[in-house]
Amino acid sequence: EKEKKKQAEQSHFKVFHPEGTYGLDSPLVKDKFIIVQNATIWTCSNEGIKETTDILFRNGKVHKMGQHLKVPKGSMVINGTDKHVTPGLIDCHSHSAAFSINEGTQSITSEVRIQDVLNSNDITIYRELAGGLTMANILHGSANTIGGQNAVIKLRWGATPDDLLYENAMKGIKFALGENVKQSNWGDDNVTRYPQTRMGVEQILRDAFTSAVEYKEKWNDYKNNSSKWQKKVPPRRDLELEALVEILEGERQIHCHSYRQDEILMLTRVAEDFDFTIGTFQHVLEGYKVADRLVEHGANASTFSDWWAYKFEVIDAIPYNGALMTNVGVNVSFNSDSRELARRMNTEAAKGVKYGGLSEEEALKLVTLNPAIQLGIDQWVGSLEIGKDADFV
């Protein structure tokens, strides 16, 4: 009997974005209107907490807040009874969605960029969204005195790496001080580079910015004196120094891994000698000792709520650090530095109430408005106000 042959058919399996666990089988639905009704709204603004209130979002922005708002046709309606609405939580120090984040062999690697290696398929994004985190500052590691350029992202599950980037954010870069940079615990076989001491860390910073000043002056001369350079080869472009020039010109801010008060003071002096301001001191576990100096310099502080005893230079860390700096006038946020802890930033914020007596509203700002200010994005996120992003939990 003649064999009957069927034409091969293509697979009918669905494509998921991203592939794997919890991937979406269709693009995200973007409703024109979303309304949450009858909720308690923590605005993190001068409006305070609004009870039994509706909040209406239109085209990705906060449109109206009030009681018994009219529901536009075609709205997604969410019953907020007995629920609380807050701004999306923001983590000012994260390494999620990025792998292999340390350039260990050089002390200055300001030319490398986290945004080039974002992994939008990282399941961490899904898990952190489930915990209320909507934005994160993705930083280079702390092996380098001057590390790589950061990437501020929105945690958009199912998006491409480029669509994670939040372009409104101020450009930044990771610096680091202390044991990691001087290779205290790397072992004798791995001692391969300068600096090896804390005084060497300071000097490498001064050398780097001196080179950046000279590089800037050379390029300014080239741009402003064309006749002088007519028969000369143009200055060599150096991406490492260009990033440092952006710091000198106030276009890129520093996020500096730090612990001890002596090194925090040192970096503020270096910055002022070269006429720029540190954006944020990260971890800053002895910040409570020099909080007045942080205010004087104009630096922000992004700290741990209660981490200590994991190495010697954090021996003086205390859980009251965040509240003490806040009381002196420093703009403080709590960060995770951990893809696991980043799922629970709301309870991290609550530790500001337990240790130091911050109000609940002030504590919530540690993971909403305050980190937004630190990243230069508070015009769009960090609080629920008319016209801001529909970035909420």
N, C-alpha and C positions, 0 to 999 in steps of 0.2 A: 504494500500500500504506500502511495506517495506521501512523504512526510509534509505536513502543513507547517509552513514557516511564518512566524509573525515578525513584523517589523519592530525592531527594538525601540522602546520608549524611554524618554528621559525620566529621571527620577522625579517623583512627586513630593519628596521631602522638602519641608520648608527651610528657608535660609534664615538663620538667626543673627542678630546684631547686638552685641558681639557673639561670635560662635561660642558655644559651651553653656555652662550653667546659668540660668536666669537670663539668657539672651532673649531679645524681643523678636517676635516673628513678623512684626509690621512696624512701620515708622511711628514715632511718638505722635499722638494726636495733639495738635495745638489748638485748644479751644479759644475762641475769641473772647469769651467771658467765662470767668470762674467766680463763684460766690460761696463764701463760707458764712453760714448763718448762725446767729445766737451763740457765739463763742466768747471766751475771755481772750482779749487781744493784748499781748505785751508789745507795745509799740517800740520800746527802747528809744523813745524820743521824749520831747517835753510833754507830750500827750499822756504819758504814763500808761497805766493799765486800764483798758476799757472792758467792762463786763457786759454780758448779753448784747453783744454788738455784731453786726454784719460787716464783712469786708469784701469788696468787689474788685476783681482784677480784670483789666481790659487790655488785650494785646500785649500781655507780658509786663504790665505796669500796675501799680496800685492806683485804682481809679476813685473809689469812694469808701468811706467808713461811716457807719451810723446804725441806728436801730430801724428795723423794718424797711430795709432798702428794697426798691422795686427790682424784680428779677428780670433782666433782659432776656428776650427770646433766644432760645438755643444755648442757654448757659449750662455749664457744669455746676450742679448744686451739691454742696457738701454740708451735711448737718453737723454743726459744731457744738451742739448742746453738750455741756459737761466737758468740753475739750478746750485746750489752750492753743492759741496761734502765736507763734513767735517768729522773728526774722530767722532766715536760714542761719545755721551756726557756721562760723568761720574759724579755720585752724591756720594760725600764722606761721606754723613750723611743721611741715609734713614732708615725707619722702614717698608717699603713695604714688602709684602709677608711674614709678621710675625705678629702674634697676641699675646696679653698678654705678654708684653715685660719687665715688671718690677717685680722684687722680692722685695716687699716693706718692709718685716719685718726684714730682716738682712741688715747690711750696707756693708758686704763683701760677694759677691756671684760669685767669679771668676771661679767656677767650672761649671756654667751653660753655654750652648752653643746655640746660635741662629741657627746654622746649623741643629740642631736636630728638629726644629719646623718650617722650611720653608714651606710655602704654595704655591706650584707652580701653583695652580688653581686661585690665586688672580687676579681678573680682572684688578687690578692696573698695573700688568706687561704689559698687552696689551695696556693700555692707555698711559703708560710712553714710551713704544716703539714708539707709534704713534707720540710722541713729540720729538723723537730723542735720548732718553736716552737708552743706551745699557748696562751700568754697574752701579752697586750701592754697597755701603758699608752698609750692613744691621747691625744695631747696637742695642744692649740692651738699655733699657730706662735709665733715669737719676735719679731714686729713690735711687741709691746706690752709696756710695763713690767709691767702686770697684764693677762694674757690671759684666755682662757676656761677653763671647767671641764672637767676631763678625763673620760675613760671607760675603765675597766679592762674588758677583754673576754676571753672565751675564744674561740679561733678555731674556731668550729663551722661547717664548710662545709655549706651548704644550709639554715642556720637563718635566721630573720628577724632584723632589727636588734635588736629587744628581747631576743631569745634569746641574742644575743652578750654582753650586759651581765653582768658578774659582780658580783652585788649584795652579796657579802660584803666587797668592797673598801672601804677608807676613801675618803671623798670627797676630791678634790684639785682643784688649780687650777694653771695655768701662769703663772709669772712669767718675766721675762727682764731681763738686764743687758747693757751693752756696746754694741758698734757697731750691732747691729740696731735696738735701742731708740732710740738717739739719731740714727738715720738717717744713719750715716756714709757709706754708699755709695748713697744713694737719688738723688743728683743734685740740683742747685740748683733745678730746676723742681718737685721734689716735696717740698721742705722746707716742710711745711704745719702743723707742730704743735710744741708744747712736750712733752718736753724735747729739746734739741739738744746737751746736754753730759752727762757722767757725774755732775756735781754736781746737775744738774737731775733726773736719774733718781732720785737719793736723795731729793730734796725732794718729788717727786711721790708717792713711797711714803709719806713722812711725812704729807703732806697727806691722802692717801687714808685712812690708818689713823686720823688725827685725826678725820676726818669720820665714819668707822665707829664710833669710840668715842662721839661725840656722838649718832649715830643710835641706837646701842644704849641709851644712857642715856635718850633721849627715849621709846623704846618701853617700856623698863622702867618709866618713870614713868607712862606711859599704862596699863600693865597693873596696876600696884600702887596707883595712886591714882585709882580710878574716879570718885570724887566730884569731884575737881579737874577732870577732863576731861568732866564730864557735859554741859556746854553748849558744848564746844569740838569742832572738827573733829578726828578722829583723825589721828595723824601720817601723812604720805604714805609709802606703801610704795615702797621703792627696791631692786630686785633686785640692782643693782650693789653697793650697800652691804651687803645681806644676806649675800652671799657672803663679804665681808671680815669681817663679824661672826662668821661661822662659823669663820674662821681664828682670830680673837681668842679664841673659846670652845673651841678645840681640836678642832672637829668637821670641819675641812677642812684638809688639809696642802698646803704649797706645793712644787711641783716647779719649780725655778728654773734656767733657761738661764744659764750663767755660764762665764767663762774666767779672768779676771784675779784675782790674789790680793787686790788692793785692793778690788775690788767684792764679792768673797766676804766679806771682813771687814766691809765696810760693811753688807751685808744682815743679817749675824748681829747687828750692833749695833742696827740698826733693829728687828729682831725682838725682841731682849731689852728694848729700850725700851718695847715694847708688850706684853711678857710672853707671847710665843709662840715656838715653835721651828720652824725650817725643816725640812721633811720630807726633801727631797733636793735637793742641788745637782746639776744635770744638766750633762753635759760636764765641767765643773769641771777644766779642763786644767792649771791651776796649783794644784790641790788639794794636790799633794805639798809645796808651799811652806808651806801653812798647815794641814797635817793635824792638828796638835795642837789648833788652834783649832776644827776641825770636831768633834773628839772632845769638847772642852770644851763646845761649844754643844749637841751631841747630834744633829747633822745627818748624814744618809747621803750617799753619793756615787755617782752613776750616770754613769760616764765612758766615753769612747771608748777602745778598746784602743790604737790607734796612728794617730789622725788629727791632722794638723797642716798648716801652711803653706797653708791655703786662705784665710786673711786675716791681717792683721797682728797682731790681738790674740791669736792662738794661737801666736805665734812661739816661746814658751818651753815648748811642749808636749813631753813626752818619753814614750816607750813604757813606762817604768818607773812611771808615775804610779799605776796601779792597785795594783801590788804594794807601793809605798812607803806609800800610804794604808792598805792592809790591815795592814801591819806595825806601824803606829802605833796601830791599833785602830779605824779607821773601817770601817763596814759598806759594802763596795764592790760595785757591779755593773757589768757591761759592757753598753752599749746599742747599738742600731743607728742610730737616727735615719734609717733608710734601708730602704725596702721590699725592696731588693735584698740588702743586707747581712744583713737579718733572716733570710734563708734559711740562714745559715751561722754561727749564734751559737755552735755547738760549737767551731768553729775559732777564733772570736774569744776564747773562754774559754781556749783552749790558749796564747794569747799571754801569758797571765799566768804560764805556766810558763817560756816562753822569755825574757820580759823581767821579771826580778825573782825567779825561782826559787820561785814558789808550788808547792805540791804539786799533783798532778793532781786530788785530791779538792777541795782548796781552790779551784782554778781552776774546776772545774765549778760550784761554788757561786756563782761570779760571774754565772751565767746561770740559776740555779735558786733555791736557798734565799735568797740575799742579796736579789735583787729582790723576792721574795715578802715578806720582812721589810719592805722599803722601802714596799711597797704595802699593808701591814697585812693580808696574806692568808696568812701562813706557818702559820696554824692549819689551813689546808685544802690548800695546795699548796706546792711547792718542795722537798719531800722525800718519799721513799716510806716511810711509816710506817703502822702499823695505824690504820684509821679515817679517814685522809686521803683526798682525792679520788683517783679512779682516773685521774690525770692523768700519763701516762707515755709514754715513747718507746722 
